[in-house]
Amino acid sequence: MELKEMKKKSVSELHKLLAELRESLLAMRFKDAGKQLKNVRDLRVTKKDIARVLTLIKQKSSATPAVFTKESEVAAQTKNK
């Protein structure tokens, strides 16, 4: 699945997708251990997809990340005085 498609999904849909990807990864690991997996690269692709989904979930769940710059620190210091 492409990143553009993932970005359009809600957090609950991303959690469902994450569960599906983890199940898929588990099945692939068992197939790989039994030498039944044809394309071993799929393991790597699935792991990267899981990382992308986790990143998107974290970005969407945090409303606004706190970004501190020099200007905001100066403003905070002058406000406290």
N, CA, C and O atoms as CSV, one atom per row, in Angstrom:
chain,resi,resn,atom,element,x,y,z
A,1,MET,N,N,0.846,-1.173,0.000
A,1,MET,CA,C,0.000,0.000,0.000
A,1,MET,C,C,0.889,1.234,0.000
A,1,MET,O,O,1.915,1.277,0.680
A,2,GLU,N,N,0.487,2.227,-0.764
A,2,GLU,CA,C,1.288,3.435,-0.876
A,2,GLU,C,C,1.005,4.393,0.269
A,2,GLU,O,O,-0.042,4.325,0.914
A,3,LEU,N,N,1.947,5.278,0.508
A,3,LEU,CA,C,1.836,6.227,1.601
A,3,LEU,C,C,0.653,7.169,1.393
A,3,LEU,O,O,-0.004,7.551,2.361
A,4,LYS,N,N,0.375,7.546,0.156
A,4,LYS,CA,C,-0.750,8.438,-0.127
A,4,LYS,C,C,-2.063,7.817,0.327
A,4,LYS,O,O,-2.922,8.503,0.881
A,5,GLU,N,N,-2.216,6.530,0.092
A,5,GLU,CA,C,-3.428,5.825,0.503
A,5,GLU,C,C,-3.516,5.747,2.018
A,5,GLU,O,O,-4.596,5.872,2.594
A,6,MET,N,N,-2.375,5.539,2.659
A,6,MET,CA,C,-2.357,5.420,4.113
A,6,MET,C,C,-2.706,6.736,4.789
A,6,MET,O,O,-3.375,6.747,5.823
A,7,LYS,N,N,-2.260,7.845,4.213
A,7,LYS,CA,C,-2.511,9.152,4.810
A,7,LYS,C,C,-3.990,9.501,4.825
A,7,LYS,O,O,-4.435,10.271,5.676
A,8,LYS,N,N,-4.754,8.946,3.899
A,8,LYS,CA,C,-6.181,9.243,3.801
A,8,LYS,C,C,-7.012,8.505,4.849
A,8,LYS,O,O,-8.164,8.864,5.092
A,9,LYS,N,N,-6.441,7.489,5.462
A,9,LYS,CA,C,-7.181,6.659,6.421
A,9,LYS,C,C,-7.241,7.320,7.794
A,9,LYS,O,O,-6.383,8.125,8.156
A,10,SER,N,N,-8.274,6.959,8.542
A,10,SER,CA,C,-8.411,7.467,9.914
A,10,SER,C,C,-7.523,6.637,10.844
A,10,SER,O,O,-6.939,5.632,10.438
A,11,VAL,N,N,-7.438,7.073,12.078
A,11,VAL,CA,C,-6.586,6.378,13.051
A,11,VAL,C,C,-7.101,4.959,13.305
A,11,VAL,O,O,-6.310,4.022,13.410
A,12,SER,N,N,-8.420,4.801,13.404
A,12,SER,CA,C,-8.963,3.459,13.653
A,12,SER,C,C,-8.705,2.534,12.467
A,12,SER,O,O,-8.430,1.348,12.651
A,13,GLU,N,N,-8.794,3.071,11.251
A,13,GLU,CA,C,-8.485,2.260,10.067
A,13,GLU,C,C,-7.006,1.893,10.030
A,13,GLU,O,O,-6.638,0.795,9.611
A,14,LEU,N,N,-6.167,2.821,10.470
A,14,LEU,CA,C,-4.728,2.538,10.516
A,14,LEU,C,C,-4.418,1.442,11.532
A,14,LEU,O,O,-3.533,0.617,11.305
A,15,HIS,N,N,-5.142,1.430,12.651
A,15,HIS,CA,C,-4.942,0.372,13.645
A,15,HIS,C,C,-5.343,-0.991,13.072
A,15,HIS,O,O,-4.677,-1.995,13.324
A,16,LYS,N,N,-6.424,-1.019,12.309
A,16,LYS,CA,C,-6.844,-2.271,11.669
A,16,LYS,C,C,-5.802,-2.730,10.660
A,16,LYS,O,O,-5.459,-3.910,10.596
A,17,LEU,N,N,-5.304,-1.780,9.873
A,17,LEU,CA,C,-4.276,-2.102,8.886
A,17,LEU,C,C,-3.013,-2.612,9.568
A,17,LEU,O,O,-2.369,-3.539,9.077
A,18,LEU,N,N,-2.661,-2.012,10.694
A,18,LEU,CA,C,-1.486,-2.431,11.451
A,18,LEU,C,C,-1.634,-3.874,11.924
A,18,LEU,O,O,-0.692,-4.661,11.837
A,19,ALA,N,N,-2.817,-4.215,12.423
A,19,ALA,CA,C,-3.056,-5.588,12.877
A,19,ALA,C,C,-2.939,-6.571,11.709
A,19,ALA,O,O,-2.370,-7.653,11.853
A,20,GLU,N,N,-3.480,-6.187,10.563
A,20,GLU,CA,C,-3.395,-7.059,9.383
A,20,GLU,C,C,-1.948,-7.244,8.935
A,20,GLU,O,O,-1.531,-8.352,8.597
A,21,LEU,N,N,-1.189,-6.153,8.936
A,21,LEU,CA,C,0.214,-6.240,8.516
A,21,LEU,C,C,1.030,-7.095,9.480
A,21,LEU,O,O,1.901,-7.855,9.056
A,22,ARG,N,N,0.751,-6.973,10.768
A,22,ARG,CA,C,1.482,-7.782,11.745
A,22,ARG,C,C,1.153,-9.263,11.603
A,22,ARG,O,O,2.035,-10.111,11.735
A,23,GLU,N,N,-0.114,-9.579,11.335
A,23,GLU,CA,C,-0.497,-10.975,11.096
A,23,GLU,C,C,0.186,-11.513,9.838
A,23,GLU,O,O,0.661,-12.649,9.805
A,24,SER,N,N,0.223,-10.682,8.819
A,24,SER,CA,C,0.868,-11.060,7.568
A,24,SER,C,C,2.360,-11.319,7.784
A,24,SER,O,O,2.916,-12.284,7.259
A,25,LEU,N,N,2.996,-10.450,8.559
A,25,LEU,CA,C,4.422,-10.612,8.849
A,25,LEU,C,C,4.674,-11.911,9.610
A,25,LEU,O,O,5.640,-12.621,9.331
A,26,LEU,N,N,3.816,-12.217,10.558
A,26,LEU,CA,C,3.955,-13.450,11.329
A,26,LEU,C,C,3.863,-14.676,10.410
A,26,LEU,O,O,4.663,-15.606,10.509
A,27,ALA,N,N,2.881,-14.654,9.527
A,27,ALA,CA,C,2.709,-15.772,8.597
A,27,ALA,C,C,3.926,-15.902,7.681
A,27,ALA,O,O,4.382,-17.009,7.393
A,28,MET,N,N,4.443,-14.764,7.229
A,28,MET,CA,C,5.630,-14.805,6.355
A,28,MET,C,C,6.850,-15.344,7.092
A,28,MET,O,O,7.659,-16.064,6.507
A,29,ARG,N,N,6.986,-15.003,8.360
A,29,ARG,CA,C,8.126,-15.506,9.136
A,29,ARG,C,C,8.067,-17.024,9.276
A,29,ARG,O,O,9.088,-17.706,9.181
A,30,PHE,N,N,6.857,-17.546,9.504
A,30,PHE,CA,C,6.721,-18.995,9.598
A,30,PHE,C,C,7.029,-19.664,8.265
A,30,PHE,O,O,7.679,-20.709,8.225
A,31,LYS,N,N,6.564,-19.064,7.176
A,31,LYS,CA,C,6.845,-19.622,5.851
A,31,LYS,C,C,8.334,-19.574,5.552
A,31,LYS,O,O,8.888,-20.502,4.962
A,32,ASP,N,N,8.986,-18.478,5.963
A,32,ASP,CA,C,10.417,-18.348,5.729
A,32,ASP,C,C,11.197,-19.392,6.522
A,32,ASP,O,O,12.172,-19.952,6.022
A,33,ALA,N,N,10.779,-19.651,7.736
A,33,ALA,CA,C,11.450,-20.649,8.564
A,33,ALA,C,C,11.298,-22.042,7.963
A,33,ALA,O,O,12.195,-22.877,8.085
A,34,GLY,N,N,10.173,-22.288,7.322
A,34,GLY,CA,C,9.930,-23.582,6.689
A,34,GLY,C,C,10.388,-23.637,5.244
A,34,GLY,O,O,10.094,-24.596,4.531
A,35,LYS,N,N,11.115,-22.599,4.807
A,35,LYS,CA,C,11.637,-22.520,3.430
A,35,LYS,C,C,10.524,-22.577,2.387
A,35,LYS,O,O,10.726,-23.100,1.291
A,36,GLN,N,N,9.349,-22.041,2.723
A,36,GLN,CA,C,8.231,-22.034,1.797
A,36,GLN,C,C,7.988,-20.658,1.182
A,36,GLN,O,O,7.206,-20.529,0.241
A,37,LEU,N,N,8.653,-19.634,1.707
A,37,LEU,CA,C,8.453,-18.281,1.217
A,37,LEU,C,C,9.258,-18.075,-0.055
A,37,LEU,O,O,10.476,-18.253,-0.060
A,38,LYS,N,N,8.585,-17.704,-1.125
A,38,LYS,CA,C,9.248,-17.521,-2.420
A,38,LYS,C,C,10.019,-16.209,-2.475
A,38,LYS,O,O,11.172,-16.175,-2.904
A,39,ASN,N,N,9.375,-15.129,-2.036
A,39,ASN,CA,C,9.993,-13.817,-2.129
A,39,ASN,C,C,10.306,-13.295,-0.721
A,39,ASN,O,O,9.420,-12.803,-0.022
A,40,VAL,N,N,11.556,-13.407,-0.322
A,40,VAL,CA,C,11.968,-13.027,1.024
A,40,VAL,C,C,11.915,-11.509,1.201
A,40,VAL,O,O,11.819,-11.016,2.325
A,41,ARG,N,N,11.976,-10.782,0.109
A,41,ARG,CA,C,11.932,-9.324,0.168
A,41,ARG,C,C,10.603,-8.823,0.738
A,41,ARG,O,O,10.538,-7.716,1.272
A,42,ASP,N,N,9.560,-9.617,0.630
A,42,ASP,CA,C,8.256,-9.235,1.172
A,42,ASP,C,C,8.322,-8.981,2.673
A,42,ASP,O,O,7.576,-8.155,3.199
A,43,LEU,N,N,9.215,-9.692,3.364
A,43,LEU,CA,C,9.395,-9.463,4.806
A,43,LEU,C,C,9.826,-8.015,5.050
A,43,LEU,O,O,9.271,-7.323,5.903
A,44,ARG,N,N,10.806,-7.581,4.300
A,44,ARG,CA,C,11.335,-6.232,4.461
A,44,ARG,C,C,10.280,-5.181,4.117
A,44,ARG,O,O,10.140,-4.181,4.821
A,45,VAL,N,N,9.548,-5.411,3.043
A,45,VAL,CA,C,8.507,-4.471,2.624
A,45,VAL,C,C,7.417,-4.367,3.685
A,45,VAL,O,O,6.945,-3.270,3.984
A,46,THR,N,N,7.020,-5.490,4.250
A,46,THR,CA,C,5.978,-5.492,5.278
A,46,THR,C,C,6.452,-4.777,6.536
A,46,THR,O,O,5.686,-4.037,7.154
A,47,LYS,N,N,7.699,-4.987,6.918
A,47,LYS,CA,C,8.237,-4.294,8.090
A,47,LYS,C,C,8.233,-2.782,7.873
A,47,LYS,O,O,7.907,-2.024,8.787
A,48,LYS,N,N,8.589,-2.348,6.682
A,48,LYS,CA,C,8.593,-0.917,6.384
A,48,LYS,C,C,7.177,-0.351,6.372
A,48,LYS,O,O,6.952,0.778,6.809
A,49,ASP,N,N,6.227,-1.131,5.872
A,49,ASP,CA,C,4.832,-0.690,5.899
A,49,ASP,C,C,4.340,-0.539,7.335
A,49,ASP,O,O,3.624,0.410,7.653
A,50,ILE,N,N,4.725,-1.473,8.198
A,50,ILE,CA,C,4.347,-1.387,9.609
A,50,ILE,C,C,4.925,-0.112,10.227
A,50,ILE,O,O,4.243,0.576,10.987
A,51,ALA,N,N,6.167,0.198,9.905
A,51,ALA,CA,C,6.801,1.410,10.429
A,51,ALA,C,C,6.080,2.656,9.924
A,51,ALA,O,O,5.888,3.613,10.674
A,52,ARG,N,N,5.683,2.644,8.657
A,52,ARG,CA,C,4.949,3.789,8.106
A,52,ARG,C,C,3.611,3.984,8.811
A,52,ARG,O,O,3.231,5.108,9.141
A,53,VAL,N,N,2.904,2.887,9.039
A,53,VAL,CA,C,1.602,2.975,9.705
A,53,VAL,C,C,1.771,3.488,11.129
A,53,VAL,O,O,1.003,4.339,11.576
A,54,LEU,N,N,2.765,2.981,11.840
A,54,LEU,CA,C,3.006,3.445,13.206
A,54,LEU,C,C,3.350,4.936,13.233
A,54,LEU,O,O,2.917,5.658,14.132
A,55,THR,N,N,4.117,5.390,12.262
A,55,THR,CA,C,4.471,6.797,12.170
A,55,THR,C,C,3.228,7.652,11.933
A,55,THR,O,O,3.047,8.687,12.574
A,56,LEU,N,N,2.377,7.214,11.011
A,56,LEU,CA,C,1.157,7.962,10.730
A,56,LEU,C,C,0.224,7.999,11.938
A,56,LEU,O,O,-0.395,9.025,12.219
A,57,ILE,N,N,0.126,6.879,12.647
A,57,ILE,CA,C,-0.719,6.843,13.846
A,57,ILE,C,C,-0.202,7.840,14.872
A,57,ILE,O,O,-0.983,8.570,15.482
A,58,LYS,N,N,1.101,7.872,15.061
A,58,LYS,CA,C,1.689,8.789,16.032
A,58,LYS,C,C,1.465,10.236,15.609
A,58,LYS,O,O,1.153,11.085,16.445
A,59,GLN,N,N,1.621,10.523,14.322
A,59,GLN,CA,C,1.415,11.886,13.839
A,59,GLN,C,C,-0.035,12.327,13.991
A,59,GLN,O,O,-0.306,13.464,14.377
A,60,LYS,N,N,-0.960,11.430,13.689
A,60,LYS,CA,C,-2.370,11.799,13.756
A,60,LYS,C,C,-2.887,11.858,15.184
A,60,LYS,O,O,-3.802,12.629,15.476
A,61,SER,N,N,-2.321,11.060,16.076
A,61,SER,CA,C,-2.814,11.047,17.452
A,61,SER,C,C,-2.320,12.261,18.243
A,61,SER,O,O,-3.004,12.728,19.154
A,62,SER,N,N,-1.157,12.763,17.904
A,62,SER,CA,C,-0.679,13.974,18.577
A,62,SER,C,C,-1.266,15.169,17.840
A,62,SER,O,O,-0.989,15.386,16.661
A,63,ALA,N,N,-2.066,15.927,18.540
A,63,ALA,CA,C,-2.805,17.028,17.910
A,63,ALA,C,C,-1.864,18.032,17.267
A,63,ALA,O,O,-1.906,18.233,16.054
A,64,THR,N,N,-1.027,18.657,18.058
A,64,THR,CA,C,-0.041,19.591,17.521
A,64,THR,C,C,1.262,19.351,18.255
A,64,THR,O,O,1.326,19.518,19.473
A,65,PRO,N,N,2.281,18.970,17.550
A,65,PRO,CA,C,3.566,18.751,18.216
A,65,PRO,C,C,4.144,20.075,18.704
A,65,PRO,O,O,4.053,21.101,18.030
A,66,ALA,N,N,4.729,20.025,19.869
A,66,ALA,CA,C,5.324,21.224,20.451
A,66,ALA,C,C,6.658,21.489,19.780
A,66,ALA,O,O,7.585,20.683,19.859
A,67,VAL,N,N,6.736,22.620,19.127
A,67,VAL,CA,C,7.973,23.004,18.453
A,67,VAL,C,C,8.497,24.239,19.164
A,67,VAL,O,O,7.849,25.285,19.198
A,68,PHE,N,N,9.672,24.091,19.725
A,68,PHE,CA,C,10.270,25.206,20.445
A,68,PHE,C,C,11.388,25.792,19.605
A,68,PHE,O,O,12.292,25.089,19.154
A,69,THR,N,N,11.303,27.077,19.411
A,69,THR,CA,C,12.350,27.784,18.693
A,69,THR,C,C,12.933,28.830,19.626
A,69,THR,O,O,12.458,29.017,20.747
A,70,LYS,N,N,13.939,29.490,19.163
A,70,LYS,CA,C,14.564,30.541,19.961
A,70,LYS,C,C,13.547,31.638,20.284
A,70,LYS,O,O,13.531,32.170,21.394
A,71,GLU,N,N,12.698,31.971,19.305
A,71,GLU,CA,C,11.717,33.038,19.515
A,71,GLU,C,C,10.715,32.665,20.595
A,71,GLU,O,O,10.358,33.504,21.422
A,72,SER,N,N,10.256,31.422,20.600
A,72,SER,CA,C,9.277,31.018,21.613
A,72,SER,C,C,9.918,30.941,22.991
A,72,SER,O,O,9.259,31.206,23.996
A,73,GLU,N,N,11.209,30.577,23.046
A,73,GLU,CA,C,11.892,30.546,24.341
A,73,GLU,C,C,12.059,31.953,24.885
A,73,GLU,O,O,11.889,32.182,26.083
A,74,VAL,N,N,12.393,32.899,24.011
A,74,VAL,CA,C,12.566,34.288,24.438
A,74,VAL,C,C,11.221,34.834,24.899
A,74,VAL,O,O,11.149,35.532,25.910
A,75,ALA,N,N,10.160,34.524,24.171
A,75,ALA,CA,C,8.840,35.007,24.547
A,75,ALA,C,C,8.420,34.425,25.896
A,75,ALA,O,O,7.803,35.121,26.701
A,76,ALA,N,N,8.741,33.177,26.146
A,76,ALA,CA,C,8.392,32.539,27.420
A,76,ALA,C,C,9.170,33.167,28.566
A,76,ALA,O,O,8.633,33.336,29.660
A,77,GLN,N,N,10.440,33.516,28.323
A,77,GLN,CA,C,11.259,34.119,29.367
A,77,GLN,C,C,10.777,35.521,29.713
A,77,GLN,O,O,10.749,35.895,30.886
A,78,THR,N,N,10.396,36.299,28.705
A,78,THR,CA,C,9.938,37.644,28.966
A,78,THR,C,C,8.557,37.631,29.614
A,78,THR,O,O,8.212,38.545,30.362
A,79,LYS,N,N,7.783,36.614,29.333
A,79,LYS,CA,C,6.453,36.504,29.924
A,79,LYS,C,C,6.554,36.201,31.409
A,79,LYS,O,O,5.751,36.693,32.203
A,80,ASN,N,N,7.544,35.388,31.790
A,80,ASN,CA,C,7.719,35.011,33.185
A,80,ASN,C,C,8.271,36.143,34.035
A,80,ASN,O,O,8.113,36.112,35.255
A,81,LYS,N,N,8.907,37.130,33.446
A,81,LYS,CA,C,9.540,38.222,34.212
A,81,LYS,C,C,8.575,39.278,34.594
A,81,LYS,O,O,8.954,40.256,35.238
